[in-house]
Amino acid sequence: MSNNDILRTLRYTFHFHDHKMSEIFGFGGVNLFAEEVALWLKKEDDPDFKKLYDKDLAAFLNGFIILNRGLKGEEVPVPEKTLNNNLILRKLRIALNYKDEDMLSIFALRGFRISKHELSAFFRNPNQPQYRECKDQVLRNFLMGLQMKYRPKED
């Protein structure tokens, strides 16, 4: 998944408007105008589309954590320069204050079966033999499960 897709999905899932998105980026240490955020939310075929880089998505996810859980310590965390799906999944887990059971229930909403052991392998140190890389399919199913939970379709 592209960083822009992840940002668009989170925006839709949690009903964030452009000004709220820029506020979340601000919590993560990146001060932007709502118009700048809107360029990242455009589709790839739009001439005004702007690619979202890992550092900016990391700042948004850090801001999302601060929005939901508050600032830990005195300083805003420095955004990572590179992200992978494991780190994105970890940051979402922290921001939403989810335990393993919560995450498994989100996957279950999508009909995506994953065991508790498989889930914990995504959060291990990459040097450990039990570590497992989080593929796009896993992250996509988690994001779509969040969407089903927080934006259920009206009958």
Secondary structure by P-SEA (a helix, b strand, c coil): ccaaaaaaaaaaaacccaaaaaaaaaaacccccaaaaaaaacccccccbbbbcaaaaaaaaaaaaaacccccccccccccccccaaaaaaaaaaaacccaaaaaaaaaaacccccaaaaaaaaccccccccccccaaaaaaaaaaaaaaaccccc
